[in-house]
């Protein structure tokens, strides 16, 4: 089958979600530095990362015959009180984040970008997420599971971290890392 889109992400969650949409795709290995600039709001930051990833993929493809196949880039961040919670550096960092989220509402922002050499489009989905109150023991046990190590905000809603979520308002799949409806709409614009 012909490749319809390239996914500029090594995330197994994004691969799984794009597979659910039924598109034929290939993974592109790209390297984009994820560093928040002091002047960027969380929204501008997540959109820039999404665009940077898609455009890095386009640059890789410009050397091949597939250069007009769109590249999908995406990024997800967790935000509480205007502060971005990225992937934890260690247990203490994860504990700090999870305690900040404990018993409170926060936002998960996921930006999705499709790009070719001639066009770039981005959609961003913001989902409100509420956590139950967490005990230090729950946080420690969760860290020991290994799940929070590579997750923005130190949790994955699709894994055992989902037990901390008391409610969401928005897209469950966006919290996982790729909003299905918005991604499908973007792909329809390009294909």
N, C-alpha and C positions, 0 to 999 in steps of 0.2 A: 504493500500500500504506500501511497505517496505521503510524505510528511506534510502536514498542514500547518504546523507551528513548532517552533523551537522553544523549550522551556529553559530559561537562564536561571536555574536553581538546582541545587543538589538535595533539596528538602524532600524527604520521603512523603511527607504530608501533602505537599503541592503536587507531587507526581501522582499520588493516589487520587487526589481531587480532580486533577485534569483528566485522568483516566475515566473517572465517573462521567465526565461530560461527553466522552466518546470520540474525542479528536485523536487523529494520528499525530504523534509528536516524538521528538527526540530531545534528549537532555544536552544542553550546552554547558560546558565547564567554564565558568567565568570567575574572576576575582575582583570584587569591588570592596573598597575600604568603607566600613560602616562607622563613620565618625560624625557625631552631631556637631554642627557649627553653632557657636554661641548666638548668632543672629537668627537662627531658624526656629520657627514655632514647630511643635510636634507634627502638625499637618504638612508643613513645607518639607520637613525632614523626611517623613515616610514617603512622600511623593517623589522627592529627589532620589532617594535610594532605589525606588521602583524604576524610575526612568534611567538611572545610572546602570542598573543591571540589564535592562532591555537594550540600551544603547551599546553596552559592552558586548552583548551578544550579536548585535548588528555588525559591529566592527569585526568580530570573529568570522561572521558569514560573508563579509565583503570579499574575502579571499576565495570563496567557493561559488559554485553554480547556484546555490540555494539563497543567494543574497536577497531575494524579494519575498522569501517565506518569512512571515512575521515572527518576531521574538517576543516572548512573554516574560516580563520581569515583575517581581512582586516583593513587597516587604511588609512586615507586621511589627507594630510596636504596641507596648502597653503604657498607658498614661494615667497618672493619678495626681490630682491637684496641679496639672500643667507640667509635671515632672515625668520624663521618659524613663521607663524601666526596661533596660535592655537585657541581654543574656547575662546570667550571674558569673562573676569571676571565681567565686568559691562559696563555701557553705555560709559564711558570715554575710556575704552579699545577698545570697538567696534568702536567708532568714530576714534580713532587713527589708527586702522587697515584699515577702509574703506577710510579714507583720504590718507593713504599710497597707496592704490590700485587705487584711483581715477585718471582717465585719463592715466593709465599706463598698461603695460603688467606684468603678474605674472605667476607662474607655480602652477598647482595643481598636487601633486604626490599621487597616490593611489597604495598601495602594496596589493597584494592578495596572501595568503599562504594557501596551502592545506597540511595537516599533518595527518599521522597515527603514531603508535608507531615505525614503521620501516622506514618511508620516510617523507621527507618534501621538498616542492617545492614552490618557490615564483616567481611571475611575478609582475613587476612594470610598471605602465603607467604614463607618464608625459605629461600633457596637458597644452598648452599655452593658457592663457585667457587674453583678453583685456577688460578693463572697460572704460566706458564713464566718463567724469568729473562729479563728484557728488557735489551737494550743501550741506551745513550743514543741511538745512531743510529736504532734501531727506534722509539724514543719520538719523536724529532724528525721522522722520516718520517711517522709516524702523525699527529702534530699537523698537519703540512703538508697532509695529506689533507683536513682540515677536519672529519673525522668526530667527534673527541672534544669539539668546542666546546660542544655542547648536551646532553652526556650525563653523568649522575651517575657519579662515579668516573672520568670522562674516557675511557670506552670504551663501544662498542656491540657486544654479542656477535653481533648479526645482521649486522654489517658486517665490515670488514677487521679490527676489533678482536677478532673471534672467533679469530683465529690465535694470540692470546696465551693462550687458555683451554686448559689441559691436561686439565681434567675439571670436571664439575659434579655435585652431588648435590642434586636437587630439580627445579624446573620451569624449563625453558629459556625458555618464554614469559613467565614471571614476570620473568626477568632482562631480557627485551625490554621489559617494561612492563605486561603484562596476563596473569595466569595464566588459561589458557582453562578448565580444569575448574572452578576455584573461581568464576570469573565466571559460567559457565553455571549452576552450582548456585544462586548468588544470584539470577540472573534467573528461574530456575524458581520460586523462592520468591515473587517479586513478580508474575509474569505468569500 
